[in-house]
Amino acid sequence: MRQVRLAKDAMDRDWADPGLDLDTVAAHAGYSRYHFIRAFKEAYGETPGQYLTHRRIERAEDLLRTANLSVTEICHLVGFSSVGTFSARFKAWTGLSPSAYRSRHVGRGAALIPGCYAMLWAGGFRSAPAPARADEQRNSGEAR
């Protein structure tokens, strides 16, 4: 049970990582993927995939209510790589499309957080690689 709990903690921590998949989480617990699915479902009542999807959708609900970001931006911020999959799963979980959810819940409280701040907070901005220095731009075969 301890290993399953540690794997669940890893999902809670890294929920936005699109590379977080069943094999990674099962390896974190030290189980085969199939044994992990059974153990996780027995402990928490849903499969690891369902749990991770629900976790991501909860975060998306929060961003749709509070941030001035497009549905596509939110989709990628919460760890989905496909807007179609995100929209279908969001609607299955909430009963509303992401756009309809936003329309229903926005305007009931504080103003939306500007998208640039929400992206910065969520780690959506990736820093550009530093420009190479002139002495590093030489061919690798050049003598120094």
C-alpha positions as CSV (number, residue, x, y, z in Angstrom):
1,M,0.0,0.0,0.0
2,R,2.9,2.4,0.8
3,Q,4.2,2.1,-2.8
4,V,0.7,2.8,-4.3
5,R,0.5,5.9,-2.0
6,L,3.9,7.1,-3.1
7,A,2.8,6.7,-6.8
8,K,-0.4,8.6,-6.1
9,D,1.7,11.4,-4.5
10,A,3.8,11.5,-7.6
11,M,0.6,11.9,-9.7
12,D,-0.6,14.7,-7.4
13,R,2.8,16.4,-7.8
14,D,3.4,15.9,-11.5
15,W,-0.2,16.0,-12.8
16,A,0.6,18.6,-15.5
17,D,3.5,16.7,-17.1
18,P,2.2,15.3,-20.4
19,G,4.9,12.6,-20.2
20,L,3.4,11.2,-17.0
21,D,2.0,7.9,-18.1
22,L,1.0,4.6,-16.6
23,D,4.4,2.9,-17.1
24,T,6.2,5.8,-15.3
25,V,3.8,5.8,-12.3
26,A,3.9,2.0,-12.1
27,A,7.7,2.0,-12.2
28,H,7.7,4.6,-9.4
29,A,5.7,2.2,-7.3
30,G,7.8,-0.7,-8.3
31,Y,4.9,-2.6,-9.8
32,S,4.2,-3.9,-13.3
33,R,1.6,-1.8,-15.0
34,Y,-1.2,-4.4,-14.7
35,H,-0.5,-5.1,-11.0
36,F,-0.4,-1.4,-10.3
37,I,-3.8,-0.8,-12.0
38,R,-5.4,-3.5,-9.8
39,A,-3.7,-2.3,-6.6
40,F,-4.5,1.4,-7.3
41,K,-8.2,0.6,-8.1
42,E,-8.6,-1.5,-5.0
43,A,-7.1,1.3,-2.9
44,Y,-8.8,4.3,-4.5
45,G,-11.8,3.1,-6.4
46,E,-10.7,4.2,-9.8
47,T,-7.8,3.4,-12.2
48,P,-4.7,5.5,-12.2
49,G,-5.7,6.9,-15.6
50,Q,-9.1,8.0,-14.3
51,Y,-7.6,9.5,-11.3
52,L,-5.0,11.5,-13.3
53,T,-7.7,12.7,-15.8
54,H,-10.0,13.8,-12.9
55,R,-7.1,15.7,-11.3
56,R,-6.2,17.5,-14.6
57,I,-9.9,18.4,-15.2
58,E,-10.2,19.8,-11.7
59,R,-7.2,22.1,-12.5
60,A,-8.7,23.0,-15.8
61,E,-12.0,23.9,-14.1
62,D,-10.1,26.3,-11.8
63,L,-8.2,27.9,-14.7
64,L,-11.4,28.3,-16.8
65,R,-13.0,30.1,-13.9
66,T,-10.1,32.3,-13.0
67,A,-7.6,32.8,-15.9
68,N,-7.9,34.6,-19.2
69,L,-6.5,31.8,-21.2
70,S,-7.8,30.0,-24.3
71,V,-9.2,26.5,-24.0
72,T,-6.2,25.3,-26.0
73,E,-3.7,26.9,-23.6
74,I,-5.5,25.4,-20.6
75,C,-5.6,22.0,-22.3
76,H,-1.8,22.0,-22.6
77,L,-1.2,23.5,-19.2
78,V,-3.0,20.7,-17.5
79,G,-1.2,18.0,-19.3
80,F,-3.4,17.0,-22.3
81,S,-1.8,17.0,-25.7
82,S,-5.0,16.9,-27.7
83,V,-7.7,19.5,-27.4
84,G,-10.3,17.1,-28.7
85,T,-9.5,14.5,-26.0
86,F,-9.4,17.2,-23.4
87,S,-12.8,18.6,-24.5
88,A,-14.4,15.1,-24.6
89,R,-13.1,14.1,-21.2
90,F,-14.0,17.5,-19.7
91,K,-17.6,17.2,-21.0
92,A,-17.9,13.6,-19.8
93,W,-16.7,14.7,-16.3
94,T,-18.6,18.0,-15.9
95,G,-21.5,17.7,-18.4
96,L,-20.4,20.9,-20.1
97,S,-17.8,21.7,-22.8
98,P,-14.9,23.8,-21.6
99,S,-16.3,26.9,-23.3
100,A,-19.8,26.3,-21.9
101,Y,-18.3,25.8,-18.4
102,R,-16.4,29.1,-18.7
103,S,-19.6,30.9,-19.8
104,R,-21.5,29.6,-16.9
105,H,-19.0,30.3,-14.2
106,V,-17.1,33.5,-15.3
107,G,-18.4,36.7,-13.9
108,R,-19.3,35.3,-10.5
109,G,-16.6,37.0,-8.5
110,A,-13.2,38.5,-9.1
111,A,-11.9,39.5,-12.6
112,L,-10.0,36.9,-14.6
113,I,-6.3,36.7,-14.0
114,P,-4.4,37.9,-17.1
115,G,-3.2,35.0,-19.2
116,C,0.4,36.0,-19.0
117,Y,0.4,35.8,-15.2
118,A,-1.4,32.5,-15.2
119,M,1.0,31.0,-17.8
120,L,4.0,32.2,-15.7
121,W,2.5,30.7,-12.5
122,A,1.7,27.4,-14.2
123,G,5.2,27.2,-15.8
124,G,3.8,27.7,-19.3
125,F,6.6,29.9,-20.5
126,R,9.8,28.1,-21.5
127,S,13.0,30.1,-21.4
128,A,14.8,30.4,-24.7
129,P,18.2,28.9,-24.9
130,A,21.0,31.4,-24.3
131,P,22.7,32.6,-27.5
132,A,26.0,30.9,-28.2
133,R,29.2,32.8,-27.6
134,A,31.4,33.5,-30.5
135,D,34.2,31.2,-29.3
136,E,31.6,28.3,-28.9
137,Q,30.4,28.7,-32.5
138,R,33.6,27.3,-34.0
139,N,33.5,23.9,-35.6
140,S,34.3,21.1,-33.3
141,G,37.2,20.1,-35.4
142,E,38.9,23.5,-35.2
143,A,42.1,23.8,-33.2
144,R,41.9,26.0,-30.1
